[in-house]
Amino acid sequence: MRITTLQSIEPDVAKYLYVSGRCAVAHAYQSNVVNPDDPADLIRLRKDLPVIRELARIAIEREFGVKSECDFHRT
């Protein structure tokens, strides 16, 4: 599982996802954190995406009270 891998190599997974994922993609820097032409960056982002999606799902459910698809169908 990707989260386990990240925990073993990154001391602060939340910071890693924020800086190396969200900020790197959403903002331009003088020195790029993510190079869209580098296959290694694309592979890393692809591996991180399920973790980011799950964290977003949890946040939306807890903060806004929007049920997940599974919970919606269960009720």
PyMOL Python script that loads the backbone (N, CA, C, O; Angstrom):
from pymol import cmd

cmd.read_pdbstr("""\
ATOM      1  N   MET A   1       0.837  -1.173   0.000  1.00  0.00           N
ATOM      2  CA  MET A   1       0.000   0.000   0.000  1.00  0.00           C
ATOM      3  C   MET A   1       0.892   1.250   0.000  1.00  0.00           C
ATOM      4  O   MET A   1       1.910   1.295   0.691  1.00  0.00           O
ATOM      5  N   ARG A   2       0.509   2.229  -0.759  1.00  0.00           N
ATOM      6  CA  ARG A   2       1.339   3.419  -0.946  1.00  0.00           C
ATOM      7  C   ARG A   2       1.573   4.190   0.348  1.00  0.00           C
ATOM      8  O   ARG A   2       2.675   4.691   0.574  1.00  0.00           O
ATOM      9  N   ILE A   3       0.570   4.293   1.188  1.00  0.00           N
ATOM     10  CA  ILE A   3       0.736   5.060   2.427  1.00  0.00           C
ATOM     11  C   ILE A   3       1.825   4.451   3.307  1.00  0.00           C
ATOM     12  O   ILE A   3       2.579   5.179   3.952  1.00  0.00           O
ATOM     13  N   THR A   4       1.910   3.138   3.337  1.00  0.00           N
ATOM     14  CA  THR A   4       2.946   2.456   4.124  1.00  0.00           C
ATOM     15  C   THR A   4       4.326   2.781   3.562  1.00  0.00           C
ATOM     16  O   THR A   4       5.262   3.045   4.317  1.00  0.00           O
ATOM     17  N   THR A   5       4.449   2.761   2.259  1.00  0.00           N
ATOM     18  CA  THR A   5       5.717   3.105   1.613  1.00  0.00           C
ATOM     19  C   THR A   5       6.108   4.540   1.932  1.00  0.00           C
ATOM     20  O   THR A   5       7.260   4.816   2.270  1.00  0.00           O
ATOM     21  N   LEU A   6       5.148   5.450   1.825  1.00  0.00           N
ATOM     22  CA  LEU A   6       5.439   6.850   2.117  1.00  0.00           C
ATOM     23  C   LEU A   6       5.863   7.041   3.567  1.00  0.00           C
ATOM     24  O   LEU A   6       6.791   7.798   3.849  1.00  0.00           O
ATOM     25  N   GLN A   7       5.192   6.362   4.485  1.00  0.00           N
ATOM     26  CA  GLN A   7       5.546   6.483   5.896  1.00  0.00           C
ATOM     27  C   GLN A   7       6.957   5.984   6.179  1.00  0.00           C
ATOM     28  O   GLN A   7       7.621   6.474   7.093  1.00  0.00           O
ATOM     29  N   SER A   8       7.410   5.023   5.407  1.00  0.00           N
ATOM     30  CA  SER A   8       8.754   4.487   5.632  1.00  0.00           C
ATOM     31  C   SER A   8       9.862   5.380   5.059  1.00  0.00           C
ATOM     32  O   SER A   8      11.012   5.290   5.488  1.00  0.00           O
ATOM     33  N   ILE A   9       9.518   6.240   4.094  1.00  0.00           N
ATOM     34  CA  ILE A   9      10.548   7.085   3.471  1.00  0.00           C
ATOM     35  C   ILE A   9      10.386   8.575   3.750  1.00  0.00           C
ATOM     36  O   ILE A   9      11.315   9.353   3.533  1.00  0.00           O
ATOM     37  N   GLU A  10       9.206   8.977   4.233  1.00  0.00           N
ATOM     38  CA  GLU A  10       8.944  10.395   4.497  1.00  0.00           C
ATOM     39  C   GLU A  10       8.571  10.593   5.962  1.00  0.00           C
ATOM     40  O   GLU A  10       7.643   9.948   6.449  1.00  0.00           O
ATOM     41  N   PRO A  11       9.281  11.478   6.679  1.00  0.00           N
ATOM     42  CA  PRO A  11       8.948  11.692   8.081  1.00  0.00           C
ATOM     43  C   PRO A  11       7.581  12.356   8.275  1.00  0.00           C
ATOM     44  O   PRO A  11       6.918  12.113   9.284  1.00  0.00           O
ATOM     45  N   ASP A  12       7.153  13.190   7.325  1.00  0.00           N
ATOM     46  CA  ASP A  12       5.871  13.891   7.418  1.00  0.00           C
ATOM     47  C   ASP A  12       5.116  13.688   6.103  1.00  0.00           C
ATOM     48  O   ASP A  12       5.309  14.439   5.146  1.00  0.00           O
ATOM     49  N   VAL A  13       4.266  12.681   6.065  1.00  0.00           N
ATOM     50  CA  VAL A  13       3.549  12.319   4.830  1.00  0.00           C
ATOM     51  C   VAL A  13       2.635  13.453   4.386  1.00  0.00           C
ATOM     52  O   VAL A  13       2.539  13.734   3.192  1.00  0.00           O
ATOM     53  N   ALA A  14       1.967  14.104   5.323  1.00  0.00           N
ATOM     54  CA  ALA A  14       1.068  15.206   4.965  1.00  0.00           C
ATOM     55  C   ALA A  14       1.831  16.328   4.263  1.00  0.00           C
ATOM     56  O   ALA A  14       1.373  16.855   3.249  1.00  0.00           O
ATOM     57  N   LYS A  15       2.987  16.689   4.801  1.00  0.00           N
ATOM     58  CA  LYS A  15       3.799  17.736   4.179  1.00  0.00           C
ATOM     59  C   LYS A  15       4.282  17.293   2.799  1.00  0.00           C
ATOM     60  O   LYS A  15       4.268  18.077   1.850  1.00  0.00           O
ATOM     61  N   TYR A  16       4.707  16.041   2.693  1.00  0.00           N
ATOM     62  CA  TYR A  16       5.156  15.506   1.404  1.00  0.00           C
ATOM     63  C   TYR A  16       4.043  15.622   0.365  1.00  0.00           C
ATOM     64  O   TYR A  16       4.274  16.113  -0.740  1.00  0.00           O
ATOM     65  N   LEU A  17       2.842  15.174   0.712  1.00  0.00           N
ATOM     66  CA  LEU A  17       1.724  15.224  -0.241  1.00  0.00           C
ATOM     67  C   LEU A  17       1.383  16.659  -0.606  1.00  0.00           C
ATOM     68  O   LEU A  17       1.047  16.949  -1.754  1.00  0.00           O
ATOM     69  N   TYR A  18       1.469  17.551   0.363  1.00  0.00           N
ATOM     70  CA  TYR A  18       1.144  18.951   0.103  1.00  0.00           C
ATOM     71  C   TYR A  18       2.195  19.617  -0.790  1.00  0.00           C
ATOM     72  O   TYR A  18       1.857  20.244  -1.794  1.00  0.00           O
ATOM     73  N   VAL A  19       3.458  19.476  -0.421  1.00  0.00           N
ATOM     74  CA  VAL A  19       4.524  20.170  -1.151  1.00  0.00           C
ATOM     75  C   VAL A  19       4.850  19.481  -2.469  1.00  0.00           C
ATOM     76  O   VAL A  19       4.909  20.131  -3.513  1.00  0.00           O
ATOM     77  N   SER A  20       5.062  18.172  -2.428  1.00  0.00           N
ATOM     78  CA  SER A  20       5.496  17.455  -3.626  1.00  0.00           C
ATOM     79  C   SER A  20       4.345  17.045  -4.532  1.00  0.00           C
ATOM     80  O   SER A  20       4.561  16.606  -5.661  1.00  0.00           O
ATOM     81  N   GLY A  21       3.155  17.187  -4.045  1.00  0.00           N
ATOM     82  CA  GLY A  21       1.994  16.845  -4.854  1.00  0.00           C
ATOM     83  C   GLY A  21       1.215  18.079  -5.234  1.00  0.00           C
ATOM     84  O   GLY A  21       1.333  18.592  -6.347  1.00  0.00           O
ATOM     85  N   ARG A  22       0.419  18.546  -4.295  1.00  0.00           N
ATOM     86  CA  ARG A  22      -0.487  19.648  -4.575  1.00  0.00           C
ATOM     87  C   ARG A  22       0.229  20.919  -5.006  1.00  0.00           C
ATOM     88  O   ARG A  22      -0.078  21.464  -6.066  1.00  0.00           O
ATOM     89  N   CYS A  23       1.170  21.401  -4.214  1.00  0.00           N
ATOM     90  CA  CYS A  23       1.852  22.658  -4.545  1.00  0.00           C
ATOM     91  C   CYS A  23       2.696  22.530  -5.808  1.00  0.00           C
ATOM     92  O   CYS A  23       2.788  23.464  -6.604  1.00  0.00           O
ATOM     93  N   ALA A  24       3.301  21.382  -5.979  1.00  0.00           N
ATOM     94  CA  ALA A  24       4.161  21.185  -7.142  1.00  0.00           C
ATOM     95  C   ALA A  24       3.359  21.216  -8.438  1.00  0.00           C
ATOM     96  O   ALA A  24       3.853  21.678  -9.466  1.00  0.00           O
ATOM     97  N   VAL A  25       2.148  20.736  -8.388  1.00  0.00           N
ATOM     98  CA  VAL A  25       1.312  20.696  -9.584  1.00  0.00           C
ATOM     99  C   VAL A  25       0.556  22.008  -9.768  1.00  0.00           C
ATOM    100  O   VAL A  25       0.434  22.505 -10.888  1.00  0.00           O
ATOM    101  N   ALA A  26       0.052  22.566  -8.675  1.00  0.00           N
ATOM    102  CA  ALA A  26      -0.828  23.730  -8.763  1.00  0.00           C
ATOM    103  C   ALA A  26      -0.093  25.061  -8.916  1.00  0.00           C
ATOM    104  O   ALA A  26      -0.677  26.031  -9.399  1.00  0.00           O
ATOM    105  N   HIS A  27       1.171  25.124  -8.515  1.00  0.00           N
ATOM    106  CA  HIS A  27       1.885  26.390  -8.527  1.00  0.00           C
ATOM    107  C   HIS A  27       3.183  26.273  -9.319  1.00  0.00           C
ATOM    108  O   HIS A  27       3.831  25.226  -9.350  1.00  0.00           O
ATOM    109  N   ALA A  28       3.530  27.362  -9.946  1.00  0.00           N
ATOM    110  CA  ALA A  28       4.798  27.413 -10.683  1.00  0.00           C
ATOM    111  C   ALA A  28       5.882  27.939  -9.752  1.00  0.00           C
ATOM    112  O   ALA A  28       5.660  28.895  -9.008  1.00  0.00           O
ATOM    113  N   TYR A  29       7.019  27.334  -9.793  1.00  0.00           N
ATOM    114  CA  TYR A  29       8.164  27.755  -8.999  1.00  0.00           C
ATOM    115  C   TYR A  29       9.302  28.085  -9.947  1.00  0.00           C
ATOM    116  O   TYR A  29       9.289  27.704 -11.117  1.00  0.00           O
ATOM    117  N   GLN A  30      10.289  28.803  -9.419  1.00  0.00           N
ATOM    118  CA  GLN A  30      11.462  29.056 -10.231  1.00  0.00           C
ATOM    119  C   GLN A  30      12.162  27.741 -10.552  1.00  0.00           C
ATOM    120  O   GLN A  30      12.620  27.525 -11.675  1.00  0.00           O
ATOM    121  N   SER A  31      12.239  26.874  -9.558  1.00  0.00           N
ATOM    122  CA  SER A  31      12.759  25.534  -9.821  1.00  0.00           C
ATOM    123  C   SER A  31      11.595  24.555  -9.653  1.00  0.00           C
ATOM    124  O   SER A  31      10.995  24.464  -8.581  1.00  0.00           O
ATOM    125  N   ASN A  32      11.295  23.848 -10.696  1.00  0.00           N
ATOM    126  CA  ASN A  32      10.149  22.949 -10.687  1.00  0.00           C
ATOM    127  C   ASN A  32      10.332  21.800  -9.703  1.00  0.00           C
ATOM    128  O   ASN A  32      11.401  21.194  -9.632  1.00  0.00           O
ATOM    129  N   VAL A  33       9.284  21.509  -8.952  1.00  0.00           N
ATOM    130  CA  VAL A  33       9.275  20.351  -8.079  1.00  0.00           C
ATOM    131  C   VAL A  33       8.848  19.132  -8.889  1.00  0.00           C
ATOM    132  O   VAL A  33       9.305  18.015  -8.646  1.00  0.00           O
ATOM    133  N   VAL A  34       7.966  19.367  -9.855  1.00  0.00           N
ATOM    134  CA  VAL A  34       7.494  18.305 -10.741  1.00  0.00           C
ATOM    135  C   VAL A  34       7.788  18.712 -12.170  1.00  0.00           C
ATOM    136  O   VAL A  34       7.452  19.814 -12.602  1.00  0.00           O
ATOM    137  N   ASN A  35       8.417  17.812 -12.889  1.00  0.00           N
ATOM    138  CA  ASN A  35       8.689  18.041 -14.300  1.00  0.00           C
ATOM    139  C   ASN A  35       7.719  17.166 -15.088  1.00  0.00           C
ATOM    140  O   ASN A  35       7.837  15.941 -15.049  1.00  0.00           O
ATOM    141  N   PRO A  36       6.766  17.759 -15.799  1.00  0.00           N
ATOM    142  CA  PRO A  36       5.781  16.973 -16.530  1.00  0.00           C
ATOM    143  C   PRO A  36       6.379  16.109 -17.642  1.00  0.00           C
ATOM    144  O   PRO A  36       5.717  15.207 -18.155  1.00  0.00           O
ATOM    145  N   ASP A  37       7.619  16.384 -18.007  1.00  0.00           N
ATOM    146  CA  ASP A  37       8.290  15.584 -19.033  1.00  0.00           C
ATOM    147  C   ASP A  37       9.121  14.450 -18.444  1.00  0.00           C
ATOM    148  O   ASP A  37       9.711  13.663 -19.184  1.00  0.00           O
ATOM    149  N   ASP A  38       9.169  14.363 -17.129  1.00  0.00           N
ATOM    150  CA  ASP A  38       9.968  13.332 -16.464  1.00  0.00           C
ATOM    151  C   ASP A  38       9.072  12.154 -16.077  1.00  0.00           C
ATOM    152  O   ASP A  38       8.201  12.300 -15.219  1.00  0.00           O
ATOM    153  N   PRO A  39       9.273  10.999 -16.695  1.00  0.00           N
ATOM    154  CA  PRO A  39       8.428   9.837 -16.377  1.00  0.00           C
ATOM    155  C   PRO A  39       8.457   9.457 -14.892  1.00  0.00           C
ATOM    156  O   PRO A  39       7.452   8.975 -14.370  1.00  0.00           O
ATOM    157  N   ALA A  40       9.566   9.659 -14.214  1.00  0.00           N
ATOM    158  CA  ALA A  40       9.648   9.324 -12.789  1.00  0.00           C
ATOM    159  C   ALA A  40       8.673  10.178 -11.976  1.00  0.00           C
ATOM    160  O   ALA A  40       8.042   9.682 -11.043  1.00  0.00           O
ATOM    161  N   ASP A  41       8.549  11.462 -12.329  1.00  0.00           N
ATOM    162  CA  ASP A  41       7.597  12.332 -11.635  1.00  0.00           C
ATOM    163  C   ASP A  41       6.163  11.889 -11.890  1.00  0.00           C
ATOM    164  O   ASP A  41       5.338  11.869 -10.977  1.00  0.00           O
ATOM    165  N   LEU A  42       5.876  11.538 -13.126  1.00  0.00           N
ATOM    166  CA  LEU A  42       4.521  11.088 -13.459  1.00  0.00           C
ATOM    167  C   LEU A  42       4.164   9.789 -12.736  1.00  0.00           C
ATOM    168  O   LEU A  42       3.035   9.623 -12.275  1.00  0.00           O
ATOM    169  N   ILE A  43       5.115   8.881 -12.640  1.00  0.00           N
ATOM    170  CA  ILE A  43       4.886   7.616 -11.929  1.00  0.00           C
ATOM    171  C   ILE A  43       4.655   7.889 -10.450  1.00  0.00           C
ATOM    172  O   ILE A  43       3.749   7.314  -9.847  1.00  0.00           O
ATOM    173  N   ARG A  44       5.465   8.759  -9.862  1.00  0.00           N
ATOM    174  CA  ARG A  44       5.309   9.098  -8.444  1.00  0.00           C
ATOM    175  C   ARG A  44       3.939   9.714  -8.181  1.00  0.00           C
ATOM    176  O   ARG A  44       3.260   9.331  -7.228  1.00  0.00           O
ATOM    177  N   LEU A  45       3.530  10.659  -9.012  1.00  0.00           N
ATOM    178  CA  LEU A  45       2.228  11.282  -8.837  1.00  0.00           C
ATOM    179  C   LEU A  45       1.098  10.271  -9.008  1.00  0.00           C
ATOM    180  O   LEU A  45       0.104  10.313  -8.283  1.00  0.00           O
ATOM    181  N   ARG A  46       1.255   9.368  -9.965  1.00  0.00           N
ATOM    182  CA  ARG A  46       0.234   8.338 -10.189  1.00  0.00           C
ATOM    183  C   ARG A  46       0.109   7.418  -8.980  1.00  0.00           C
ATOM    184  O   ARG A  46      -0.992   6.994  -8.629  1.00  0.00           O
ATOM    185  N   LYS A  47       1.228   7.113  -8.350  1.00  0.00           N
ATOM    186  CA  LYS A  47       1.208   6.265  -7.150  1.00  0.00           C
ATOM    187  C   LYS A  47       0.585   6.999  -5.963  1.00  0.00           C
ATOM    188  O   LYS A  47      -0.095   6.387  -5.138  1.00  0.00           O
ATOM    189  N   ASP A  48       0.816   8.305  -5.878  1.00  0.00           N
ATOM    190  CA  ASP A  48       0.294   9.096  -4.760  1.00  0.00           C
ATOM    191  C   ASP A  48      -1.198   9.406  -4.905  1.00  0.00           C
ATOM    192  O   ASP A  48      -1.874   9.659  -3.907  1.00  0.00           O
ATOM    193  N   LEU A  49      -1.708   9.391  -6.111  1.00  0.00           N
ATOM    194  CA  LEU A  49      -3.079   9.808  -6.368  1.00  0.00           C
ATOM    195  C   LEU A  49      -4.135   9.046  -5.557  1.00  0.00           C
ATOM    196  O   LEU A  49      -5.051   9.687  -5.042  1.00  0.00           O
ATOM    197  N   PRO A  50      -4.061   7.725  -5.414  1.00  0.00           N
ATOM    198  CA  PRO A  50      -5.078   7.044  -4.601  1.00  0.00           C
ATOM    199  C   PRO A  50      -5.076   7.506  -3.139  1.00  0.00           C
ATOM    200  O   PRO A  50      -6.138   7.583  -2.521  1.00  0.00           O
ATOM    201  N   VAL A  51      -3.916   7.809  -2.587  1.00  0.00           N
ATOM    202  CA  VAL A  51      -3.837   8.306  -1.210  1.00  0.00           C
ATOM    203  C   VAL A  51      -4.511   9.672  -1.120  1.00  0.00           C
ATOM    204  O   VAL A  51      -5.282   9.931  -0.196  1.00  0.00           O
ATOM    205  N   ILE A  52      -4.218  10.538  -2.079  1.00  0.00           N
ATOM    206  CA  ILE A  52      -4.793  11.876  -2.097  1.00  0.00           C
ATOM    207  C   ILE A  52      -6.305  11.805  -2.259  1.00  0.00           C
ATOM    208  O   ILE A  52      -7.035  12.530  -1.584  1.00  0.00           O
ATOM    209  N   ARG A  53      -6.774  10.948  -3.136  1.00  0.00           N
ATOM    210  CA  ARG A  53      -8.225  10.800  -3.339  1.00  0.00           C
ATOM    211  C   ARG A  53      -8.926  10.308  -2.077  1.00  0.00           C
ATOM    212  O   ARG A  53      -9.990  10.813  -1.718  1.00  0.00           O
ATOM    213  N   GLU A  54      -8.334   9.328  -1.407  1.00  0.00           N
ATOM    214  CA  GLU A  54      -8.947   8.795  -0.194  1.00  0.00           C
ATOM    215  C   GLU A  54      -8.966   9.836   0.912  1.00  0.00           C
ATOM    216  O   GLU A  54      -9.959   9.952   1.631  1.00  0.00           O
ATOM    217  N   LEU A  55      -7.893  10.590   1.061  1.00  0.00           N
ATOM    218  CA  LEU A  55      -7.875  11.655   2.058  1.00  0.00           C
ATOM    219  C   LEU A  55      -8.920  12.721   1.734  1.00  0.00           C
ATOM    220  O   LEU A  55      -9.568  13.245   2.641  1.00  0.00           O
ATOM    221  N   ALA A  56      -9.089  13.044   0.467  1.00  0.00           N
ATOM    222  CA  ALA A  56     -10.109  14.010   0.062  1.00  0.00           C
ATOM    223  C   ALA A  56     -11.503  13.470   0.372  1.00  0.00           C
ATOM    224  O   ALA A  56     -12.363  14.211   0.848  1.00  0.00           O
ATOM    225  N   ARG A  57     -11.731  12.193   0.107  1.00  0.00           N
ATOM    226  CA  ARG A  57     -13.032  11.580   0.383  1.00  0.00           C
ATOM    227  C   ARG A  57     -13.349  11.660   1.867  1.00  0.00           C
ATOM    228  O   ARG A  57     -14.468  12.003   2.250  1.00  0.00           O
ATOM    229  N   ILE A  58     -12.368  11.345   2.703  1.00  0.00           N
ATOM    230  CA  ILE A  58     -12.557  11.396   4.155  1.00  0.00           C
ATOM    231  C   ILE A  58     -12.853  12.821   4.602  1.00  0.00           C
ATOM    232  O   ILE A  58     -13.760  13.043   5.404  1.00  0.00           O
ATOM    233  N   ALA A  59     -12.101  13.781   4.093  1.00  0.00           N
ATOM    234  CA  ALA A  59     -12.305  15.180   4.475  1.00  0.00           C
ATOM    235  C   ALA A  59     -13.690  15.667   4.063  1.00  0.00           C
ATOM    236  O   ALA A  59     -14.366  16.335   4.846  1.00  0.00           O
ATOM    237  N   ILE A  60     -14.116  15.347   2.863  1.00  0.00           N
ATOM    238  CA  ILE A  60     -15.434  15.772   2.384  1.00  0.00           C
ATOM    239  C   ILE A  60     -16.540  15.155   3.239  1.00  0.00           C
ATOM    240  O   ILE A  60     -17.518  15.821   3.580  1.00  0.00           O
ATOM    241  N   GLU A  61     -16.374  13.893   3.578  1.00  0.00           N
ATOM    242  CA  GLU A  61     -17.381  13.206   4.389  1.00  0.00           C
ATOM    243  C   GLU A  61     -17.443  13.804   5.799  1.00  0.00           C
ATOM    244  O   GLU A  61     -18.531  14.060   6.316  1.00  0.00           O
ATOM    245  N   ARG A  62     -16.295  14.026   6.412  1.00  0.00           N
ATOM    246  CA  ARG A  62     -16.265  14.519   7.802  1.00  0.00           C
ATOM    247  C   ARG A  62     -16.572  16.007   7.913  1.00  0.00           C
ATOM    248  O   ARG A  62     -17.309  16.421   8.808  1.00  0.00           O
ATOM    249  N   GLU A  63     -16.020  16.809   7.019  1.00  0.00           N
ATOM    250  CA  GLU A  63     -16.171  18.257   7.129  1.00  0.00           C
ATOM    251  C   GLU A  63     -17.502  18.777   6.593  1.00  0.00           C
ATOM    252  O   GLU A  63     -18.075  19.723   7.132  1.00  0.00           O
ATOM    253  N   PHE A  64     -17.987  18.140   5.518  1.00  0.00           N
ATOM    254  CA  PHE A  64     -19.199  18.641   4.874  1.00  0.00           C
ATOM    255  C   PHE A  64     -20.396  17.717   5.037  1.00  0.00           C
ATOM    256  O   PHE A  64     -21.504  18.063   4.628  1.00  0.00           O
ATOM    257  N   GLY A  65     -20.190  16.560   5.621  1.00  0.00           N
ATOM    258  CA  GLY A  65     -21.288  15.619   5.843  1.00  0.00           C
ATOM    259  C   GLY A  65     -21.815  14.961   4.584  1.00  0.00           C
ATOM    260  O   GLY A  65     -22.933  14.445   4.569  1.00  0.00           O
ATOM    261  N   VAL A  66     -21.017  14.976   3.528  1.00  0.00           N
ATOM    262  CA  VAL A  66     -21.422  14.335   2.276  1.00  0.00           C
ATOM    263  C   VAL A  66     -21.038  12.860   2.357  1.00  0.00           C
ATOM    264  O   VAL A  66     -19.862  12.522   2.496  1.00  0.00           O
ATOM    265  N   LYS A  67     -22.028  12.001   2.270  1.00  0.00           N
ATOM    266  CA  LYS A  67     -21.768  10.570   2.393  1.00  0.00           C
ATOM    267  C   LYS A  67     -20.997  10.046   1.188  1.00  0.00           C
ATOM    268  O   LYS A  67     -21.157  10.520   0.063  1.00  0.00           O
ATOM    269  N   SER A  68     -20.161   9.060   1.461  1.00  0.00           N
ATOM    270  CA  SER A  68     -19.459   8.395   0.364  1.00  0.00           C
ATOM    271  C   SER A  68     -20.474   7.576  -0.422  1.00  0.00           C
ATOM    272  O   SER A  68     -21.588   7.342   0.047  1.00  0.00           O
ATOM    273  N   GLU A  69     -20.096   7.151  -1.594  1.00  0.00           N
ATOM    274  CA  GLU A  69     -21.004   6.362  -2.428  1.00  0.00           C
ATOM    275  C   GLU A  69     -21.429   5.081  -1.710  1.00  0.00           C
ATOM    276  O   GLU A  69     -22.596   4.693  -1.762  1.00  0.00           O
ATOM    277  N   CYS A  70     -20.483   4.432  -1.043  1.00  0.00           N
ATOM    278  CA  CYS A  70     -20.797   3.194  -0.304  1.00  0.00           C
ATOM    279  C   CYS A  70     -21.797   3.462   0.818  1.00  0.00           C
ATOM    280  O   CYS A  70     -22.773   2.727   0.969  1.00  0.00           O
ATOM    281  N   ASP A  71     -21.558   4.514   1.606  1.00  0.00           N
ATOM    282  CA  ASP A  71     -22.463   4.847   2.695  1.00  0.00           C
ATOM    283  C   ASP A  71     -23.841   5.259   2.168  1.00  0.00           C
ATOM    284  O   ASP A  71     -24.863   4.921   2.764  1.00  0.00           O
ATOM    285  N   PHE A  72     -23.864   5.978   1.067  1.00  0.00           N
ATOM    286  CA  PHE A  72     -25.125   6.411   0.467  1.00  0.00           C
ATOM    287  C   PHE A  72     -25.971   5.195   0.084  1.00  0.00           C
ATOM    288  O   PHE A  72     -27.165   5.149   0.379  1.00  0.00           O
ATOM    289  N   HIS A  73     -25.358   4.223  -0.568  1.00  0.00           N
ATOM    290  CA  HIS A  73     -26.108   3.044  -1.012  1.00  0.00           C
ATOM    291  C   HIS A  73     -26.475   2.129   0.157  1.00  0.00           C
ATOM    292  O   HIS A  73     -27.470   1.407   0.096  1.00  0.00           O
ATOM    293  N   ARG A  74     -25.681   2.160   1.205  1.00  0.00           N
ATOM    294  CA  ARG A  74     -25.949   1.347   2.375  1.00  0.00           C
ATOM    295  C   ARG A  74     -27.201   1.799   3.115  1.00  0.00           C
ATOM    296  O   ARG A  74     -27.911   0.984   3.703  1.00  0.00           O
ATOM    297  N   THR A  75     -27.469   3.119   3.082  1.00  0.00           N
ATOM    298  CA  THR A  75     -28.634   3.666   3.803  1.00  0.00           C
ATOM    299  C   THR A  75     -29.801   3.791   2.923  1.00  0.00           C
ATOM    300  O   THR A  75     -30.862   4.233   3.364  1.00  0.00           O
TER     301      THR A  75
END
""", "prot")
cmd.dss("prot")
cmd.show_as("cartoon", "prot")
cmd.util.cbc("prot")
cmd.orient("prot")
